[in-house]
Amino acid sequence: MNWNTPKNQKLIKALLSLGNKQEAENFLRDLMTENEITEFSKRLYVAQRLSENIPYSQIEKETGFSSTTVARVSKWLNTGMGGYKKVLNKINHHSSPLLMKG
């Protein structure tokens, strides 16, 4: 993945410019379809559940994802670039626990 293209850098700058929850919601809704938002939200939820050592089978039931998708998120969680872990750490330590429910 080449993050240094002008378009990719513009996306990163756009994300970093968001100042609050409402701005993030508005931008993400304009950027993605409802299905894409749901998909990415579920992937983050899978990463959270994996970090809690919840079995794949339970995560599959909770999300409707295939074992392949759960395994892919697990791979990125454990051997990716640390993005999931960093976000989960920030959410768990700087936000209400209610934000990570369901």
MOPAC internal coordinates of N, CA, C and O (Angstrom, degrees):
PM7 1SCF
backbone

  N    0.0000 0     0.00 0     0.00 0    0    0    0
  C    1.4534 1     0.00 0     0.00 0    1    0    0
  C    1.5158 1   109.14 1     0.00 0    2    1    0
  O    1.2310 1   120.86 1   -55.67 1    3    2    1
  N    1.2797 1   115.96 1   124.33 1    3    2    1
  C    1.4590 1   120.40 1   178.89 1    5    3    2
  C    1.5279 1   109.06 1   -98.83 1    6    5    3
  O    1.2310 1   120.47 1   -78.29 1    7    6    5
  N    1.3089 1   116.71 1   101.71 1    7    6    5
  C    1.4687 1   121.58 1   179.70 1    9    7    6
  C    1.5142 1   112.47 1   -78.11 1   10    9    7
  O    1.2310 1   119.99 1   170.10 1   11   10    9
  N    1.3204 1   117.62 1    -9.90 1   11   10    9
  C    1.4505 1   120.69 1  -172.95 1   13   11   10
  C    1.5248 1   114.85 1   -89.97 1   14   13   11
  O    1.2310 1   119.99 1  -172.46 1   15   14   13
  N    1.3262 1   117.63 1     7.54 1   15   14   13
  C    1.4600 1   117.97 1   175.17 1   17   15   14
  C    1.5294 1   107.88 1   -73.24 1   18   17   15
  O    1.2310 1   120.00 1   -28.27 1   19   18   17
  N    1.3178 1   117.60 1   151.73 1   19   18   17
  C    1.4719 1   119.69 1   179.95 1   21   19   18
  C    1.5345 1   113.09 1   -56.01 1   22   21   19
  O    1.2310 1   120.16 1   140.42 1   23   22   21
  N    1.3283 1   117.30 1   -39.58 1   23   22   21
  C    1.4671 1   120.15 1  -179.34 1   25   23   22
  C    1.5242 1   111.44 1   -67.12 1   26   25   23
  O    1.2310 1   120.43 1   137.69 1   27   26   25
  N    1.3247 1   116.79 1   -42.31 1   27   26   25
  C    1.4624 1   119.67 1   179.09 1   29   27   26
  C    1.5234 1   111.04 1   -67.13 1   30   29   27
  O    1.2310 1   120.44 1   140.65 1   31   30   29
  N    1.3127 1   116.77 1   -39.35 1   31   30   29
  C    1.4621 1   120.22 1   178.25 1   33   31   30
  C    1.5305 1   110.92 1   -64.44 1   34   33   31
  O    1.2310 1   120.64 1   142.90 1   35   34   33
  N    1.3205 1   116.38 1   -37.10 1   35   34   33
  C    1.4651 1   120.74 1   178.17 1   37   35   34
  C    1.5294 1   110.36 1   -64.26 1   38   37   35
  O    1.2310 1   120.01 1   140.21 1   39   38   37
  N    1.3331 1   117.58 1   -39.79 1   39   38   37
  C    1.4643 1   120.84 1   177.83 1   41   39   38
  C    1.5253 1   110.92 1   -63.80 1   42   41   39
  O    1.2310 1   120.44 1   135.36 1   43   42   41
  N    1.3135 1   116.76 1   -44.64 1   43   42   41
  C    1.4671 1   120.88 1   178.75 1   45   43   42
  C    1.5284 1   110.00 1   -61.26 1   46   45   43
  O    1.2310 1   120.49 1   134.88 1   47   46   45
  N    1.3240 1   116.67 1   -45.12 1   47   46   45
  C    1.4672 1   120.12 1   178.76 1   49   47   46
  C    1.5269 1   111.01 1   -62.05 1   50   49   47
  O    1.2310 1   120.74 1   141.03 1   51   50   49
  N    1.3211 1   116.18 1   -38.97 1   51   50   49
  C    1.4668 1   119.97 1   178.81 1   53   51   50
  C    1.5298 1   110.74 1   -62.29 1   54   53   51
  O    1.2310 1   120.33 1   134.44 1   55   54   53
  N    1.3343 1   116.98 1   -45.56 1   55   54   53
  C    1.4604 1   120.54 1   178.96 1   57   55   54
  C    1.5226 1   111.72 1   -62.36 1   58   57   55
  O    1.2310 1   121.13 1   137.57 1   59   58   57
  N    1.3109 1   115.45 1   -42.43 1   59   58   57
  C    1.4645 1   119.67 1  -179.39 1   61   59   58
  C    1.5275 1   112.80 1   -69.14 1   62   61   59
  O    1.2310 1   120.38 1   158.14 1   63   62   61
  N    1.3135 1   116.87 1   -21.86 1   63   62   61
  C    1.4582 1   120.05 1  -178.19 1   65   63   62
  C    1.5286 1   113.30 1   -79.87 1   66   65   63
  O    1.2310 1   120.19 1   165.35 1   67   66   65
  N    1.3176 1   117.25 1   -14.65 1   67   66   65
  C    1.4569 1   120.23 1  -176.44 1   69   67   66
  C    1.5183 1   109.96 1   -67.85 1   70   69   67
  O    1.2310 1   121.25 1   -52.09 1   71   70   69
  N    1.3128 1   115.21 1   127.91 1   71   70   69
  C    1.4577 1   119.74 1  -171.97 1   73   71   70
  C    1.5092 1   116.15 1   -99.24 1   74   73   71
  O    1.2310 1   120.15 1   164.27 1   75   74   73
  N    1.3457 1   117.32 1   -15.73 1   75   74   73
  C    1.4611 1   118.78 1  -178.23 1   77   75   74
  C    1.5238 1   110.49 1  -159.16 1   78   77   75
  O    1.2310 1   121.56 1    -3.78 1   79   78   77
  N    1.3190 1   114.61 1   176.22 1   79   78   77
  C    1.4648 1   121.84 1  -176.85 1   81   79   78
  C    1.5303 1   111.55 1   -58.70 1   82   81   79
  O    1.2310 1   120.18 1   134.87 1   83   82   81
  N    1.3064 1   117.26 1   -45.13 1   83   82   81
  C    1.4668 1   120.79 1  -178.06 1   85   83   82
  C    1.5231 1   111.34 1   -62.54 1   86   85   83
  O    1.2310 1   120.11 1   137.01 1   87   86   85
  N    1.3203 1   117.40 1   -42.99 1   87   86   85
  C    1.4647 1   120.79 1   177.62 1   89   87   86
  C    1.5279 1   110.22 1   -62.15 1   90   89   87
  O    1.2310 1   120.40 1   138.30 1   91   90   89
  N    1.3295 1   116.84 1   -41.70 1   91   90   89
  C    1.4680 1   120.70 1   179.64 1   93   91   90
  C    1.5287 1   110.48 1   -64.01 1   94   93   91
  O    1.2310 1   120.67 1   133.91 1   95   94   93
  N    1.3305 1   116.32 1   -46.09 1   95   94   93
  C    1.4654 1   119.86 1   178.68 1   97   95   94
  C    1.5278 1   110.90 1   -59.61 1   98   97   95
  O    1.2310 1   120.36 1   133.51 1   99   98   97
  N    1.3186 1   116.92 1   -46.49 1   99   98   97
  C    1.4631 1   120.65 1  -178.40 1  101   99   98
  C    1.5241 1   111.66 1   -63.15 1  102  101   99
  O    1.2310 1   120.66 1   135.67 1  103  102  101
  N    1.3292 1   116.34 1   -44.33 1  103  102  101
  C    1.4606 1   119.47 1  -179.19 1  105  103  102
  C    1.5274 1   111.21 1   -65.80 1  106  105  103
  O    1.2310 1   120.54 1   132.81 1  107  106  105
  N    1.3276 1   116.58 1   -47.19 1  107  106  105
  C    1.4631 1   119.45 1  -178.68 1  109  107  106
  C    1.5270 1   111.25 1   -62.69 1  110  109  107
  O    1.2310 1   120.06 1   142.27 1  111  110  109
  N    1.3246 1   117.50 1   -37.73 1  111  110  109
  C    1.4672 1   119.70 1   179.37 1  113  111  110
  C    1.5224 1   110.80 1   -68.33 1  114  113  111
  O    1.2310 1   119.88 1   143.81 1  115  114  113
  N    1.3156 1   117.84 1   -36.19 1  115  114  113
  C    1.4597 1   119.91 1   176.56 1  117  115  114
  C    1.5258 1   111.73 1   -71.53 1  118  117  115
  O    1.2310 1   120.58 1   146.07 1  119  118  117
  N    1.3215 1   116.49 1   -33.93 1  119  118  117
  C    1.4632 1   122.17 1  -176.34 1  121  119  118
  C    1.5228 1   112.89 1   -76.89 1  122  121  119
  O    1.2310 1   120.63 1   141.03 1  123  122  121
  N    1.3379 1   116.41 1   -38.97 1  123  122  121
  C    1.4657 1   120.75 1  -171.66 1  125  123  122
  C    1.5232 1   111.72 1  -123.67 1  126  125  123
  O    1.2310 1   121.76 1   -19.03 1  127  126  125
  N    1.3254 1   114.24 1   160.97 1  127  126  125
  C    1.4636 1   119.53 1   172.27 1  129  127  126
  C    1.5252 1   108.82 1   -75.68 1  130  129  127
  O    1.2310 1   120.67 1   -15.25 1  131  130  129
  N    1.3151 1   116.32 1   164.75 1  131  130  129
  C    1.4602 1   119.63 1   176.46 1  133  131  130
  C    1.5244 1   111.01 1   -59.48 1  134  133  131
  O    1.2310 1   120.25 1   141.06 1  135  134  133
  N    1.3282 1   117.12 1   -38.94 1  135  134  133
  C    1.4659 1   120.65 1   179.12 1  137  135  134
  C    1.5223 1   111.95 1   -64.64 1  138  137  135
  O    1.2310 1   120.32 1   141.24 1  139  138  137
  N    1.3194 1   116.99 1   -38.76 1  139  138  137
  C    1.4672 1   120.07 1   177.96 1  141  139  138
  C    1.5229 1   110.72 1   -66.20 1  142  141  139
  O    1.2310 1   120.09 1   138.53 1  143  142  141
  N    1.3125 1   117.43 1   -41.47 1  143  142  141
  C    1.4629 1   120.64 1   177.75 1  145  143  142
  C    1.5187 1   109.79 1   -61.28 1  146  145  143
  O    1.2310 1   120.39 1   134.76 1  147  146  145
  N    1.3276 1   116.86 1   -45.24 1  147  146  145
  C    1.4656 1   121.07 1   178.47 1  149  147  146
  C    1.5233 1   110.90 1   -61.13 1  150  149  147
  O    1.2310 1   120.44 1   136.13 1  151  150  149
  N    1.3148 1   116.76 1   -43.87 1  151  150  149
  C    1.4723 1   121.76 1   179.77 1  153  151  150
  C    1.5247 1   111.20 1   -59.79 1  154  153  151
  O    1.2310 1   120.26 1   130.78 1  155  154  153
  N    1.3265 1   117.10 1   -49.22 1  155  154  153
  C    1.4641 1   120.27 1  -178.08 1  157  155  154
  C    1.5213 1   111.61 1   -68.76 1  158  157  155
  O    1.2310 1   120.48 1   144.49 1  159  158  157
  N    1.3229 1   116.69 1   -35.51 1  159  158  157
  C    1.4657 1   120.31 1   176.47 1  161  159  158
  C    1.5232 1   110.71 1   -63.26 1  162  161  159
  O    1.2310 1   120.86 1   139.08 1  163  162  161
  N    1.3271 1   115.96 1   -40.92 1  163  162  161
  C    1.4625 1   119.70 1   178.59 1  165  163  162
  C    1.5286 1   111.58 1   -67.20 1  166  165  163
  O    1.2310 1   119.93 1   144.51 1  167  166  165
  N    1.3148 1   117.74 1   -35.49 1  167  166  165
  C    1.4662 1   119.88 1   177.37 1  169  167  166
  C    1.5266 1   110.90 1   -64.06 1  170  169  167
  O    1.2310 1   120.52 1   138.53 1  171  170  169
  N    1.3180 1   116.62 1   -41.47 1  171  170  169
  C    1.4644 1   119.67 1   176.29 1  173  171  170
  C    1.5223 1   110.39 1   -63.61 1  174  173  171
  O    1.2310 1   120.20 1   139.69 1  175  174  173
  N    1.3256 1   117.22 1   -40.31 1  175  174  173
  C    1.4603 1   121.51 1   177.20 1  177  175  174
  C    1.5292 1   110.50 1   -61.66 1  178  177  175
  O    1.2310 1   120.45 1   137.92 1  179  178  177
  N    1.3335 1   116.75 1   -42.08 1  179  178  177
  C    1.4725 1   120.98 1   177.27 1  181  179  178
  C    1.5231 1   109.63 1   -59.85 1  182  181  179
  O    1.2310 1   120.03 1   134.75 1  183  182  181
  N    1.3156 1   117.55 1   -45.25 1  183  182  181
  C    1.4698 1   120.88 1   178.96 1  185  183  182
  C    1.5241 1   110.60 1   -60.17 1  186  185  183
  O    1.2310 1   120.59 1   138.39 1  187  186  185
  N    1.3260 1   116.49 1   -41.61 1  187  186  185
  C    1.4635 1   119.97 1   177.91 1  189  187  186
  C    1.5227 1   110.78 1   -61.47 1  190  189  187
  O    1.2310 1   120.87 1   132.40 1  191  190  189
  N    1.3264 1   115.94 1   -47.60 1  191  190  189
  C    1.4690 1   120.11 1  -177.73 1  193  191  190
  C    1.5291 1   110.63 1   -65.22 1  194  193  191
  O    1.2310 1   120.09 1   140.49 1  195  194  193
  N    1.3165 1   117.43 1   -39.51 1  195  194  193
  C    1.4632 1   120.46 1   176.51 1  197  195  194
  C    1.5265 1   110.92 1   -62.00 1  198  197  195
  O    1.2310 1   120.62 1   140.05 1  199  198  197
  N    1.3219 1   116.42 1   -39.95 1  199  198  197
  C    1.4688 1   119.62 1   179.71 1  201  199  198
  C    1.5252 1   111.35 1   -67.17 1  202  201  199
  O    1.2310 1   120.44 1   160.65 1  203  202  201
  N    1.3277 1   116.76 1   -19.35 1  203  202  201
  C    1.4650 1   122.36 1   175.93 1  205  203  202
  C    1.5307 1   111.67 1   -91.39 1  206  205  203
  O    1.2310 1   120.67 1  -173.75 1  207  206  205
  N    1.3453 1   116.32 1     6.25 1  207  206  205
  C    1.4669 1   124.00 1  -179.90 1  209  207  206
  C    1.5285 1   113.18 1    62.06 1  210  209  207
  O    1.2310 1   120.47 1  -145.64 1  211  210  209
  N    1.3189 1   116.70 1    34.36 1  211  210  209
  C    1.4553 1   121.72 1   175.32 1  213  211  210
  C    1.5307 1   107.62 1   -78.21 1  214  213  211
  O    1.2310 1   119.75 1   -43.57 1  215  214  213
  N    1.3414 1   118.09 1   136.43 1  215  214  213
  C    1.4690 1   120.30 1  -179.02 1  217  215  214
  C    1.5295 1   113.02 1   -61.89 1  218  217  215
  O    1.2310 1   121.29 1   -33.20 1  219  218  217
  N    1.3301 1   115.14 1   146.80 1  219  218  217
  C    1.4612 1   121.31 1   178.39 1  221  219  218
  C    1.5186 1   111.01 1   -50.60 1  222  221  219
  O    1.2310 1   120.30 1   134.68 1  223  222  221
  N    1.3309 1   117.03 1   -45.32 1  223  222  221
  C    1.4630 1   120.65 1  -175.71 1  225  223  222
  C    1.5246 1   111.67 1   -59.19 1  226  225  223
  O    1.2310 1   120.02 1   141.27 1  227  226  225
  N    1.2961 1   117.57 1   -38.73 1  227  226  225
  C    1.4604 1   120.42 1   178.65 1  229  227  226
  C    1.5264 1   110.75 1   -69.98 1  230  229  227
  O    1.2310 1   120.71 1   139.45 1  231  230  229
  N    1.3336 1   116.25 1   -40.55 1  231  230  229
  C    1.4628 1   120.57 1   178.81 1  233  231  230
  C    1.5261 1   109.96 1   -64.04 1  234  233  231
  O    1.2310 1   120.16 1   139.90 1  235  234  233
  N    1.3177 1   117.30 1   -40.10 1  235  234  233
  C    1.4663 1   121.38 1   177.71 1  237  235  234
  C    1.5183 1   110.53 1   -59.74 1  238  237  235
  O    1.2310 1   120.36 1   136.62 1  239  238  237
  N    1.3346 1   116.91 1   -43.38 1  239  238  237
  C    1.4672 1   120.98 1   178.61 1  241  239  238
  C    1.5215 1   111.33 1   -65.33 1  242  241  239
  O    1.2310 1   120.34 1   138.95 1  243  242  241
  N    1.3162 1   116.96 1   -41.05 1  243  242  241
  C    1.4668 1   121.02 1  -177.81 1  245  243  242
  C    1.5236 1   112.64 1   -68.49 1  246  245  243
  O    1.2310 1   120.26 1   146.32 1  247  246  245
  N    1.3177 1   117.10 1   -33.68 1  247  246  245
  C    1.4665 1   120.72 1  -171.98 1  249  247  246
  C    1.5213 1   114.38 1  -107.61 1  250  249  247
  O    1.2310 1   120.47 1   157.21 1  251  250  249
  N    1.3276 1   116.70 1   -22.79 1  251  250  249
  C    1.4539 1   119.55 1  -173.13 1  253  251  250
  C    1.5177 1   113.01 1    80.72 1  254  253  251
  O    1.2310 1   120.33 1  -176.68 1  255  254  253
  N    1.3290 1   116.97 1     3.32 1  255  254  253
  C    1.4612 1   121.46 1   177.82 1  257  255  254
  C    1.5242 1   110.23 1   -75.43 1  258  257  255
  O    1.2310 1   121.20 1   -26.76 1  259  258  257
  N    1.3122 1   115.32 1   153.24 1  259  258  257
  C    1.4566 1   121.43 1   174.50 1  261  259  258
  C    1.5266 1   109.81 1   -75.34 1  262  261  259
  O    1.2310 1   121.29 1   -16.68 1  263  262  261
  N    1.3293 1   115.13 1   163.32 1  263  262  261
  C    1.4641 1   119.32 1   176.71 1  265  263  262
  C    1.5248 1   110.56 1   -61.94 1  266  265  263
  O    1.2310 1   120.22 1   149.07 1  267  266  265
  N    1.3252 1   117.19 1   -30.93 1  267  266  265
  C    1.4608 1   121.20 1   178.59 1  269  267  266
  C    1.5200 1   111.23 1   -64.07 1  270  269  267
  O    1.2310 1   120.25 1   136.57 1  271  270  269
  N    1.3233 1   117.13 1   -43.43 1  271  270  269
  C    1.4675 1   120.47 1   179.54 1  273  271  270
  C    1.5227 1   110.59 1   -66.93 1  274  273  271
  O    1.2310 1   120.40 1   137.67 1  275  274  273
  N    1.3314 1   116.84 1   -42.33 1  275  274  273
  C    1.4687 1   120.12 1   178.37 1  277  275  274
  C    1.5290 1   109.39 1   -62.31 1  278  277  275
  O    1.2310 1   120.30 1   138.19 1  279  278  277
  N    1.3237 1   117.04 1   -41.81 1  279  278  277
  C    1.4635 1   120.68 1   179.22 1  281  279  278
  C    1.5271 1   111.14 1   -64.93 1  282  281  279
  O    1.2310 1   120.33 1   142.95 1  283  282  281
  N    1.3203 1   116.98 1   -37.05 1  283  282  281
  C    1.4672 1   120.76 1   178.84 1  285  283  282
  C    1.5315 1   110.16 1   -64.88 1  286  285  283
  O    1.2310 1   120.41 1   135.11 1  287  286  285
  N    1.3334 1   116.82 1   -44.89 1  287  286  285
  C    1.4631 1   119.69 1   178.17 1  289  287  286
  C    1.5250 1   109.30 1   -63.20 1  290  289  287
  O    1.2310 1   120.25 1   140.17 1  291  290  289
  N    1.3281 1   117.14 1   -39.83 1  291  290  289
  C    1.4628 1   121.04 1   178.65 1  293  291  290
  C    1.5329 1   110.29 1   -60.71 1  294  293  291
  O    1.2310 1   120.59 1   137.42 1  295  294  293
  N    1.3154 1   116.47 1   -42.58 1  295  294  293
  C    1.4657 1   120.21 1   179.18 1  297  295  294
  C    1.5251 1   110.34 1   -61.16 1  298  297  295
  O    1.2310 1   120.43 1   133.47 1  299  298  297
  N    1.3445 1   116.78 1   -46.53 1  299  298  297
  C    1.4681 1   120.19 1  -179.65 1  301  299  298
  C    1.5212 1   111.17 1   -67.20 1  302  301  299
  O    1.2310 1   120.68 1   144.70 1  303  302  301
  N    1.3342 1   116.30 1   -35.30 1  303  302  301
  C    1.4615 1   120.36 1   178.65 1  305  303  302
  C    1.5265 1   110.61 1   -63.94 1  306  305  303
  O    1.2310 1   120.85 1   137.97 1  307  306  305
  N    1.3209 1   115.98 1   -42.03 1  307  306  305
  C    1.4603 1   120.64 1  -172.82 1  309  307  306
  C    1.5234 1   115.44 1   -93.68 1  310  309  307
  O    1.2310 1   119.92 1   152.82 1  311  310  309
  N    1.3247 1   117.76 1   -27.18 1  311  310  309
  C    1.4644 1   119.10 1  -176.71 1  313  311  310
  C    1.5176 1   112.96 1  -133.42 1  314  313  311
  O    1.2310 1   120.58 1  -167.33 1  315  314  313
  N    1.3208 1   116.49 1    12.67 1  315  314  313
  C    1.4620 1   120.34 1   179.12 1  317  315  314
  C    1.5222 1   110.74 1   -80.54 1  318  317  315
  O    1.2310 1   120.80 1    31.34 1  319  318  317
  N    1.2896 1   116.08 1  -148.66 1  319  318  317
  C    1.4599 1   121.71 1  -176.20 1  321  319  318
  C    1.5240 1   112.46 1   -94.63 1  322  321  319
  O    1.2310 1   120.28 1  -172.81 1  323  322  321
  N    1.3144 1   117.07 1     7.19 1  323  322  321
  C    1.4599 1   120.83 1   176.63 1  325  323  322
  C    1.5149 1   114.56 1    88.65 1  326  325  323
  O    1.2310 1   120.14 1  -175.06 1  327  326  325
  N    1.3185 1   117.34 1     4.94 1  327  326  325
  C    1.4532 1   121.02 1  -178.07 1  329  327  326
  C    1.5154 1   113.85 1   -63.21 1  330  329  327
  O    1.2310 1   120.66 1   132.11 1  331  330  329
  N    1.3196 1   116.35 1   -47.89 1  331  330  329
  C    1.4676 1   119.50 1   178.39 1  333  331  330
  C    1.5226 1   110.66 1   -60.02 1  334  333  331
  O    1.2310 1   120.74 1   131.57 1  335  334  333
  N    1.3183 1   116.18 1   -48.43 1  335  334  333
  C    1.4703 1   119.57 1  -177.45 1  337  335  334
  C    1.5233 1   111.54 1   -60.93 1  338  337  335
  O    1.2310 1   120.27 1   138.00 1  339  338  337
  N    1.3209 1   117.08 1   -42.00 1  339  338  337
  C    1.4583 1   121.02 1  -179.61 1  341  339  338
  C    1.5299 1   110.56 1   -63.49 1  342  341  339
  O    1.2310 1   120.58 1   133.90 1  343  342  341
  N    1.3232 1   116.50 1   -46.10 1  343  342  341
  C    1.4635 1   120.40 1  -179.30 1  345  343  342
  C    1.5263 1   110.68 1   -66.12 1  346  345  343
  O    1.2310 1   120.15 1   135.60 1  347  346  345
  N    1.3105 1   117.31 1   -44.40 1  347  346  345
  C    1.4683 1   119.84 1   179.35 1  349  347  346
  C    1.5214 1   110.76 1   -62.16 1  350  349  347
  O    1.2310 1   120.40 1   139.66 1  351  350  349
  N    1.3109 1   116.84 1   -40.34 1  351  350  349
  C    1.4571 1   120.64 1   177.80 1  353  351  350
  C    1.5300 1   110.60 1   -62.22 1  354  353  351
  O    1.2310 1   120.59 1   135.27 1  355  354  353
  N    1.3253 1   116.47 1   -44.73 1  355  354  353
  C    1.4590 1   119.98 1   179.55 1  357  355  354
  C    1.5229 1   111.49 1   -64.76 1  358  357  355
  O    1.2310 1   120.50 1   136.06 1  359  358  357
  N    1.3148 1   116.65 1   -43.94 1  359  358  357
  C    1.4649 1   120.33 1   179.78 1  361  359  358
  C    1.5230 1   110.56 1   -63.35 1  362  361  359
  O    1.2310 1   120.65 1   135.47 1  363  362  361
  N    1.3126 1   116.36 1   -44.53 1  363  362  361
  C    1.4623 1   120.44 1  -176.15 1  365  363  362
  C    1.5175 1   113.36 1   -71.10 1  366  365  363
  O    1.2310 1   120.11 1   154.20 1  367  366  365
  N    1.3188 1   117.40 1   -25.80 1  367  366  365
  C    1.4577 1   119.90 1  -176.45 1  369  367  366
  C    1.5262 1   114.55 1  -104.85 1  370  369  367
  O    1.2310 1   120.08 1   165.39 1  371  370  369
  N    1.3259 1   117.46 1   -14.61 1  371  370  369
  C    1.4564 1   119.31 1  -175.27 1  373  371  370
  C    1.5211 1   114.10 1  -122.88 1  374  373  371
  O    1.2310 1   120.23 1  -175.99 1  375  374  373
  N    1.3188 1   117.18 1     4.01 1  375  374  373
  C    1.4517 1   119.69 1  -176.00 1  377  375  374
  C    1.5079 1   110.86 1  -135.76 1  378  377  375
  O    1.2310 1   121.89 1   -12.13 1  379  378  377
  N    1.2838 1   113.99 1   167.87 1  379  378  377
  C    1.4527 1   121.59 1   175.02 1  381  379  378
  C    1.5230 1   109.34 1   -64.70 1  382  381  379
  O    1.2310 1   119.65 1   -39.07 1  383  382  381
  N    1.3356 1   118.27 1   140.93 1  383  382  381
  C    1.4651 1   119.91 1   176.18 1  385  383  382
  C    1.5318 1   112.18 1   -60.47 1  386  385  383
  O    1.2310 1   119.84 1   159.24 1  387  386  385
  N    1.3012 1   117.92 1   -20.76 1  387  386  385
  C    1.4562 1   120.65 1  -179.85 1  389  387  386
  C    1.5249 1   112.25 1   -64.31 1  390  389  387
  O    1.2310 1   120.11 1   153.87 1  391  390  389
  N    1.3306 1   117.39 1   -26.13 1  391  390  389
  C    1.4565 1   120.04 1  -179.52 1  393  391  390
  C    1.5212 1   111.98 1   -65.59 1  394  393  391
  O    1.2310 1   119.89 1   155.08 1  395  394  393
  N    1.3178 1   117.82 1   -24.92 1  395  394  393
  C    1.4654 1   119.71 1  -177.57 1  397  395  394
  C    1.5185 1   112.56 1   -98.52 1  398  397  395
  O    1.2310 1   118.90 1  -178.56 1  399  398  397
  N    1.2981 1   119.70 1     1.44 1  399  398  397
  C    1.4645 1   121.57 1   178.57 1  401  399  398
  C    1.5266 1   109.00 1   -78.05 1  402  401  399
  O    1.2310 1   121.58 1   -42.44 1  403  402  401
  N    1.3883 1   114.58 1   137.56 1  403  402  401
  C    1.4649 1   120.97 1   173.53 1  405  403  402
  C    1.4547 1   111.93 1    45.22 1  406  405  403
  O    1.2310 1   120.10 1   180.00 1  407  406  405

